[in-house]
Amino acid sequence: MRTIMNDDKQPDPTRRSLLKAAPLGALAVAAAARARAPEAQPEPAAPAEPQKAQGYHETEHIRRYYRTAAYW
């Protein structure tokens, strides 16, 4: 059904109340998010063991690959 709006008929202003209220709702959500108390940050845990050497290191797994790939 198609409605043609005449010059003498004004649109119902209550139909746009949702569009008028949407920015207020967004502001309320933003204000609530800012008002929330900050959560306590956990302290970083100390490493249990010293870090191992990084980078390339030859292991048994790598040596086995070299043998199967005929590098040795």
C-alpha positions in Angstrom: 0.0 0.0 0.0 1.4 3.3 -1.0 0.6 6.5 0.8 0.8 9.8 -1.0 1.4 12.8 1.3 -0.7 15.8 0.5 0.6 19.4 1.1 -2.0 20.0 3.8 -1.2 16.8 5.7 1.8 16.8 8.1 3.7 13.7 9.1 3.0 12.3 12.5 5.8 13.7 14.8 5.7 10.7 17.2 7.0 8.4 14.4 10.4 10.1 14.6 10.6 9.9 18.4 12.9 6.9 18.2 15.4 8.9 16.0 15.3 11.7 18.5 15.9 9.4 21.5 18.7 7.4 19.9 21.5 9.9 20.6 20.4 10.1 24.2 20.6 6.4 24.6 24.1 6.4 23.1 25.2 9.1 25.5 23.8 7.1 28.4 25.7 4.0 27.4 28.9 6.0 27.0 28.5 7.7 30.4 27.8 4.4 32.1 30.9 2.9 30.6 33.1 5.8 31.8 31.6 5.7 35.3 32.4 2.1 35.8 35.2 1.6 38.3 38.5 0.5 36.7 39.4 -3.1 37.2 42.6 -3.9 39.1 45.4 -4.8 36.8 47.1 -8.1 37.7 50.8 -7.9 38.4 52.9 -9.6 35.8 54.1 -13.0 36.9 57.8 -13.4 37.3 59.3 -16.0 34.9 59.6 -19.4 36.6 62.8 -20.2 34.7 65.3 -18.2 32.7 64.5 -17.9 29.1 66.1 -20.4 26.8 68.3 -19.4 23.9 66.2 -18.2 21.0 66.8 -18.7 17.3 68.1 -21.8 15.5 69.3 -24.7 17.5 69.8 -28.2 16.2 67.7 -30.8 17.9 67.2 -34.5 17.3 64.1 -33.7 15.3 66.0 -31.5 13.0 68.9 -33.9 12.6 66.4 -36.6 11.7 64.9 -34.3 9.0 68.4 -33.7 7.6 69.0 -37.4 7.3 65.7 -38.1 5.5 66.3 -35.1 3.2 69.8 -36.4 2.3 71.6 -33.4 3.7 74.1 -35.7 5.5 
